[in-house]
Amino acid sequence: MRIKNVFNYKKPKFWIVLFSVIIVAAVGIGLATNHGSTASINGQSYRVKEIIYEAGMYSFTYAMDTAPQFSISSDYSLYSKQVTEEDWDQEGVLYPYEISRQELDTLFVPPSVSSNNFHKAIDQAKLIYRADKNDDIKTFYLVIQLRNGEVLLAVGYDNQDFRHIRWMFRLDKINDFHHETFAGNLNTVHM
């Protein structure tokens, strides 16, 4: 008899409120636990924190105080700015890029000037994006987001005879894309 009375209980407001509280709590906990895992590279500006690879066959090199700054807009357009310039140049639009570890290794040419940990860094790759610049030397950029949230940027050349990476930088976020980063002018390269 008691079980029948439980099923015939006529207080729907109580059950609706209880069910709503449970749903809101579950959604809140789900959002709170997934907070940092969706860090995005776009909408950010970066400075070079470390030069972790440099192809040794070139005479021109960057130092920390001469390395360019980079910015990625919300629509994944990649911009760069030399330290001596005020204007930002659009280098291309980033798109998701699939590349195997072996293929990536072949792009690094010995002899190189590099820190010992660049291979360890690329082993931690979570997402890779590529942008192609429309120039005669077929410059490409690889933006590599690591599992720990750090960002690497490689600059290379995609010549048929000799594909290789010239520089790889470890980047450090300096601010959001739309703040003081673009106080200067934008030079857009139309693709």
Stockholm file with secondary structure:
# STOCKHOLM 1.0

chainA/1-191         MRIKNVFNYKKPKFWIVLFSVIIVAAVGIGLATNHGSTASINGQSYRVKEIIYEAGMYSFTYAMDTAPQFSISSDYSLYSKQVTEEDWDQEGVLYPYEISRQELDTLFVPPSVSSNNFHKAIDQAKLIYRADKNDDIKTFYLVIQLRNGEVLLAVGYDNQDFRHIRWMFRLDKINDFHHETFAGNLNTVHM
#=GR chainA/1-191 SS CHHHHHHTCCCHHHHHHHHHHHHHHHHHHHHHHTSGGGCCSTTEEEEEEEEEEEETTCSCCCCTTTCCEEEECTTCEEEEECTTCSCEEEEEECEECCCCHHHHHHTSCSSEEECTTHHHHHHTEEEEEEEECCSTTCEEEEEEEETTSCEEEEEEEECSSCEEEEEEEEEEEEEETTSGGGGSCEECCCC
#=GC SS_cons         CHHHHHHTCCCHHHHHHHHHHHHHHHHHHHHHHTSGGGCCSTTEEEEEEEEEEEETTCSCCCCTTTCCEEEECTTCEEEEECTTCSCEEEEEECEECCCCHHHHHHTSCSSEEECTTHHHHHHTEEEEEEEECCSTTCEEEEEEEETTSCEEEEEEEECSSCEEEEEEEEEEEEEETTSGGGGSCEECCCC
//
